[in-house]
């Protein structure tokens, strides 16, 4: 596990060593064990290493036999041993036992198609001196991040935005259109970031730069729904539910077994939910880590303890009483690509707990996106029955009654769920299940943003949803919804959160449920085995029930979150008053101070829960100040 960064000067000028070292060392939390540097004419690569595999000879950059091809790499290649044997049979010679070295020889053997052969999580930068090529590549799912900025003079890249900013070569100018997307979804979907000239390399993509001509080409090398070269051909899929259950069980166990490879201590996060319990059950007794909160509606420790006891695995846990203001201040350094997901807090805290015992932790992320675990999917199915009721009954009777109910302090409950269902059902049906994840629609944008800011908003709220539905139009409706989650919410929110918060603790987080072979299997599975109007993760629960108590499996989904609505009225109130103060907002010119003030007043009085707008607003304003981004 590493952090990588670099500069390619298209004008032929040599990048300054001090600049690349500054970029590299801004990522020291991603790799405190070692550092490396490659300087070759107009190309400079830097890396920081968290040593996990081949502790003695895994120093990067790593090159081929004659030094013509060099690579720096962030991540893990789980099938590197099979690839190594195959490449050695083809005449390639290896000098290390590191997984990194297979990348060099795969490039020699297969050229730009080399990422197709990899099973792992990775962000790669490769230099081929002979072919005069620089190649960036990001893994199939998007587990590891990679950002870049490119123009006629240069390519600057890094594992985090802070590395690119450390170069001093990219303007810190806000992208207002991306800001509108961020406030709508609590993250920026797709390739954009909040900084206008910095882009994400999207999952399953390569960027190839011809050093001789300056020509750049972006390619996509894999798609879980349409790739005909998948590792699980459609003709080999099971035909009966019981057979699918066995296939999923086997695929999970194989994926976990692959990802247990490590030369350092390894553990697993355990919430007591279906996904993390499945990973732990397949992990052969690894230590597990959980955290809880004093608020019982946010505390799942009883379930984690029960699963750990049933499986007979070591279990470490803490009841957290975080100093929220202090914690948030320290986390801002790791939110240079901000998200509004409040579960950054527990993710960081459980990563910190795990880092005291291990250097690698397995996570259960991915099960919800592949097998339909989110309540938004159920809401979309139930909405069909809701619309069978007469319009007058819904609009003039039920909706006013539900809207008049005050939100409760508990995480969920009937009142909070009913209010959220009614709110989402009023939004654009073309957004599908994502309606129940949207907190700033087109109408809210008109109220929230200033007139000048609205002029910079060019994308509709659901632009990325429409694009992803179009790309997956050959799939059944439920699989289209899963595809949207897989390509947007998973990678741009969930995986970003896990990567940032685990790396903030110098902990490598692995996600076995997003193993490429398991992903391909899931997208070939009949959708009725995944979810329906009443139940999510149907087949995953059946598999989990083979290993853990049924009441742990068949219980309502809780989610990994914090009482942010309460914190905004208490511990975080000083930040709310400071950063969303009307005069401050008016000077920045992005938001309507009156509209923001009304949101704050309603939330603080308990009349409404606006935490899903106020928290992203607060994070954004703190981010803009922390990183000196010009509006």
N, C-alpha and C positions, 0 to 999 in steps of 0.2 A: 504494500500500500504506500502511495507516495503522493506528492504534489508536484506537478510539472508546470513549466512556464517557458516562454521563448520569444525570440524576435527573428523575423526574416526580413532583411532590408532589400527591397526590390531595386533600389538604385545602386546596389553593389557596395554601399558603405558598410564598414564593419561595426556591428553593435558594440557598445562599450561594455566591457566586462563588469564594471561596477553596477551598471543598470540591470543586467541580467541577474547578478547576485542579489540585488535588492528585490527583484521580482521573486526569485527563488526563495529567499529567506522570509518573505511575507507569508509563506506557506509552511513555516517551521512546525506548526501544530499538526500538519498532515504527515510529517516525517521527521521526528526529532532524532532519529538514529544515525543518519548519514546524509551527505549531500554530494551532488555531482554537477559537472559543468562540461558542455561541449561548445567549443568555439571553432567555427570553420568558415572562413571568408565572411559572407554576408549572413550566415546562419549562427544562431546561438540558442542552445537549449540549457535549461537548468532543472534540477530536480531535488526534492527532499524525500528521504526514504524512511518508512516505518518497516523495519525488517520483520518479515513473517516467514518466508520460505528461503532457504539457502542463506543462512545468516552470514556465512563467511565469504562467499564469492558472488553475491548478488548485487554488488555495487554497480550503479548506472552512471553514465550511459554504457550500454552493452553493444558491441559491434560484431560483425561477421569475421571470417578468417582473415581477409585482407584489409579490413578496416574501411571498406567502401560504403557499408551500410551501418548506421548507428540508430539506436532507439532509446527514448526515455518513456516510462510507462507507469501509469497509476492503476492499480487493481490487482486482480488475480485471474490466472488462466487455469481452469479446473481440469481441462483435458490435456494439459501440457505434456504429461508423460506419454500418452498415446501419440501425440503429434511429434514428440521428440524421437520416438522409435521409428515412426514413419519417415521422418526427415533424414535420420541417420541411414536408413535403408536406401535412401535416394542419394547418399554421398555427402551429406552435410556433416560437418564436424563441430562438436560442442566443446566449449571450454569451462562452462559453469553447470551447476545443477539448478539454476534459476528458471522460473517459468518465462521470464522476460526474453530469454535467448531464442525461444521458439518463434517469436514474432519476427526477428531478423531473418531467420531462414525461411519462414513462410512467405515473407515478402519476396525473397529471391526466387522461390519456387512458383508462387502463384500471382505475384504482382498485386494490383489494386484489389483483387478479390480475396486477399488473405484473411480479412476479418470473418468471412463466411465460415471459416474452419474453426473458429475459436468458440469455446464454451466458457464464459466467464463474465466478469465485470471489468471494464477497461476504458481508459482514455490514453491514447497513444500518440506520440509525436515521433516521426521517422524521417531520417535524412538519407537519401541515396546520392552519393557524390558522383557516381558514374552516370546515372540517368538524369542527374540534375533535378531531383524531385524532393519536395517536402510533403509528407502526408500526415494528416491528423485523422484519427478514427475514434469513434465512440461506440460502446457496447450495444448489443441488440436491444436491450430494454431501456437503457439510460440510467443505470445504477451509479455510474461514475460520471461526474460533470466535466465539461470542457467548453470554455468560452473563447471567443476570438474577436478581433477587430481587424479589418482589412481595408486598404485603399490602394491607390496606385503606387505608393511609396513603401508600404510595409504590411506585414502580417504580424500581429502580436497576439499571443494566446496564453491561457493559463487555466489551471484547475479551478480557480476562483477569480471573481472579478477584481478582488483586491490586488492580485498579481499583475493584472493588466494595468490597473490604475497606478501601480508602483513604477511602471515604466516611464510615466510622465509623457507618453506619446499619444494618449487618447483623451479627448475633451470630456469633462464631467458635465454633460448636458442631458437634461431630463428628456425622456420620450413620453410626451403627454398621452399619446394613444395607448402606450403600454400601461401607463398609470391607470387609465380608465379600465383596462382589462383587469389589472391587479385589484382594484376596488370592487369590481364585479364578482370575481372568483376567488379572491384572497391569494392569488398567484398570477404570474404572467404566462399564458399558454404559448407553446411553440418556441420559435427561434428568438423572439424579441426579449429584451431585458429593459429595465427602467432607465438604462443609460443608452442614449440614442445610437451610438456607434459600436456598441458591444452586442454581439449575438451569441446565442448558444449553438454549438454544433448539436443537431438533434440526434436522438438515438438511432442506431443502425445506419449511420452516415459516415462517409469519408469526405475529407476535403483534400484534394490533390493540387499542389501548386508547382507549376513548371518554372524553375528558377531562370531558365534561359529566356523565356518569352513573357513571364509574368501571368500566364493564363491560369485561371483557377477553375476547378470543376468540383461540384458537389454531387455525390452519388449516394443513393440509398441501396443498401446491400441485403436487406431482409425485411419481411413483413409477416407477422404471425398469422394473419388471416388469409393471405394470398400467395405466399411463397411456395412455388411448386417443388422446391428442393428441400423442404422441411425434413427433419429427422424422423418424423412420424407420418409416413405416407397415408393418405386417406383410405386406401384400400386395405391397410393393415389395422385399422381401428376396430375396437370391439363392437359387437352388435347388440348385446343385452346389458341392462343396467348393472347386473352383478359383475359382468366382465369389465365394465367401465370402472366400477368401484375397485376391483383388483388392479386394474391398469394404473389408476391414479395413486393408489397406495404404493405400488411398486415404484412409480416414477418419483414420488416424494422421497422414498427411502434411498433411492439411487442418487437423487440430487443432494440430499443431506450428506450421504456418504462421500460424494465427490468434494463437498465443501468443508469436510472435517479435516482436510489436509492442512497441516500447520506445523511449524517448528517451534511454536511458542504456545503458552496456555490459551485455551479456547473455552468459551462458555456460550450461553444463550439467554436472550431476553424471554421472560415468561409472564404474560398477563393473566393466564388462566383461560383465555379464549381459545377458539378452535384452532386458529392458524399457528400461534406460538406453541400450543400444546402438541400439535402434530409434529412440528420441527423438533421439539424436545424429545418426544417419544421415539423419534428415529435417530437420536443423537448419541445413543450408547452411554448414558450416565454423565453427561457434561454438567458442570455447575450452572445454575440458573440464577437470574437476577430480576427483581421486581421492586417497584416502589408503590406507596400508597399515600393517600391524603386523609386528613382528619375528617373532612366532609364525607359521610358514608355513601352518598350518591355518586361520588367520584372515586371510591376506593374499591378495588377489585382484589385486594390481597388475599381474601379468604379463598377465592377460586384458584389463585396461583399456588397458594400453600397446599390446597387439596390435590391439585394436579402433580405438584412436585412430590408430595408424600406418596401418592398412588404409584408414580413412576420410580420412586426410590432414588431421586437425584438430589445432590446438594443444592440447597436453596438459600440465597442471600437476599434480604429485603430491608427496606427502611420506610418508616413513616416520615414523610417529608413535611417540614415546616419552613418552606423557603422564605428567605428575605427577598421578596419579589423585586423590589426596586433595584437592589444591588445586583441580583441575578440578571435582570433584564439589561442593566448597563453593561455587564460583562459580555452578554450574548450578542450585543450590537456589533461587536467586532467580527462575528461570524455570520452576520446577516447582510453582507455586502450585496447579495442578491435576495432581497427580502421576500418573505412569504407571511401571510396573515394567519397561519395555522397556529393556534395557541398550544398545540401539543409539542411545540419546540421545548417547553419547560420540562415536562416529564421525560421527553426523549433525551434531553441533555442530562437530567439527573440520574436516569437509569444507566446511561452511558458512563457517567462519572463513577457510579457504584460498581459497574462491571469492570472498569479500567483498574480498580484497586485489586482485582483478582486475575484478570485475563487481558490479553492483547487483541483478541478476536472474539466477536459475539455474533451468533446466528440470530436473525430476526425473522418474524413471521409475516413481514410485509408481502403483499401480492395476492393473498388468498381472496380478499374482497373484490379486487378488480378482475380476477380471472374467473371466479365462481359466483359472482353476484351477491356479495355480502352486505352491500349498503342498503339502508332503508329507502333511499331514493328510488331504487328499482321497484320496491314494493309499492311505494307511493304512486309511481307511474302506472302500475297495473291496476291499483285500486281506483285511480282517477277515472278509469273507464266506467266503473260502477257509479262513482260520484256524479258523473255527468248524465246518468240515466234519470237522476232526480230532476223534477221540474225546475226550470231556471228561477222562477219566482220563489220557490221554497229555499233554494240555495242562497240566492242574492238577498232576499228581504227577511229571511227568518234565521237560517242556520248560521250564515256568515256573520251577521251582526252579533249574535249571541256568543259565538266563539271569539270574535274580536274584542268583545267587552270583558273577557276573562283576563285577569292580570297574570302575567307569566310568573311561575313559581321559582323558588331558589334552587330546587333540585335540578340535576342535569337534564332529565327528560320528563317522564310522567305524562299522563293523559292530556292535561291542559297544554303543556308546551308542544306536544306532538300535534294536537288538534290545531293549534294556532299556526304552526309551521306548515301543516298540510294545506290549510285553507289559503295561506299566503302564496305558496308555490303553485297551487291549482289556478290562480288568477293570472299567472305569467304565460308567456308565449308557448303554446303546445309544441311548436317546432323544436323547442329546446329539449324535449323529451324529459328523461328523468333528471337531467341537470338543472331543471327549474328549481328543485328543492335544495340546490347548492348555491343558488344565485341570490345575492343580497344587495346588488345595486343594478337594477334594470335600466332600460332606456329612459323611463320617466324619472327615476331617481338621479340619473346622470344630469338631466336637465336642471334639476333643483340643486344638486350638490356642487357641481363645478361652476366656476365663474364663466362669464361670457367669453372672455379671452381664451380660457383653457378649452372650452367646448370647440373652439375653432380648430384646435389641434387634434381632436378626436375624429379619426377617419374610419375606424373599424366598428362594426356593430357588436353588440354584447355577445351574440352567439356565433361569431364568425368562425371560430375554431371548431365549434360543435358541428356546424353545417359542413365544413370541409371534411372532418373526420367521418361523418355519416355518409358523405358522398364517396369517400375512399373505400368504405366498407358496405356499399349498397348491395353487394351480392350476398351479404350475410342475412340471417334471420333477424328480426327486430331486436330481440333480446341480446343477441351477439353484437349487433351494432352498438347498443348501449355499453356493453362491456368493452368494446373496441375504443369507444370515446374515452372511457375511464382509463384504459390501459395506456393510451397515447397522450393523455393530457393530465388528468388529476394525479395519476400514479407517479409519472415521471417529474412533472413540474412542481408538484406539491409534496407528496409523501416521500419520494426518494430523495428529493432535495433536502427536506427536513432531516431525514435519517443520516444522510451523508454529512451535512453541516454539523449537526449536534454530536455525532459520534466522533468525527474528525476533530472537533473542538477539544475532545478528551484524548486525542491520539489513540483512538480505538477503531479497529477495522470492523465494520458491520457487514455481514454477508446475508444474502436473502435467497435461501434455497428454493422457496416457492416460485421464484422468478427464473429458475433454471430454464435455459432455452428449450430443452426437450419437453419439460412440463408445460411451458407456455404453449408450445405447438400442439400438444395433446389436448389442452383445455379448449383451444379454439376449434378443434375438430369434434368436440363432444356435443351431443344433442343439447340444445339450450334448456329443455325441460328438466334436465338432470342438474342444472345449476340453480335456478330460482324460479319461483312463481309469485302469485299475488300475495301469498301469506308467508312464504319461507325463502330464506336465502341460503346459499352454499349447501344445497341439499346433499349432493354426493360427498362433499368435503366433510360434512357432519357425520355421514355414515361411516366414512373412513376413520374419523377421529374417535367415534364410539367404539371402535375395535380396541382402543388403547387407553382411554381415559373414561371416568364415570359419565354416564349419560346425562346426569343433571348439570355437569360442567359443559357438556356439548350443546344440549337443547335448552339453553337459557337465552333471554333477550340480549341482543348485542349492546354493549356499553360504549365502546370506543375509548381511545386513549386521550383524555382531555383534562382540563383544569377548570376550576370555577371562575373563569375570566369575567363573567358578568358581575360577580360579587367583588372581585379584585378591583375592577374599574370604579366601583363605588367606595372602595376602602384603600387598600395598599397602593393601587396605581392612580388614585385620584390626583395626587400632586402632578404627575406627568400629564394627565388629561387636562388639568387646568393650565399647565404651562404651554404645552405644544399645540393645543387646540384653542388657545386664547384668541378671541376675535381680532384683535389688533395684529397679532402675529400672522394669522391667516390672511388678513387683508393685505399686508405688506408683501406676502409671497405671491398673491394674485392667482392662486390655483383654485381655491374653493370659495364658496359662498359662506361667509362667517355666520349669517343668520340661520341658514339651513343646518350647519354643523352645530350651532348653539342649541337649536331646537332638539336635535338628536341627543345631545348631552343632557339637556334638561329632562327629557322624557325618560332616559335611561336612569339617571341619578335618582329620579323620583320613584322609580319602580313601575311606572305606567307602561313601559315597554322594555324589551330586551334588544338593544341596538349594538350589542357587543360585536356582532359580525361586521359592522361598519366602523365602529369607533376604534376597535383594536387595530385593524389594518391601517386606518388613518393615523393612529398614534405611531405605529411602527414606521410608516412612511415618513412622517415628519421627523422622527428621531433619526431615521436612516439618511434623510436628505441633509440634515445638519452634520451627522457623523462623517459622511463621505464628501461633504462640500459640493453637492450636486446643484448646478444652477437650473432654476426653473425657466 
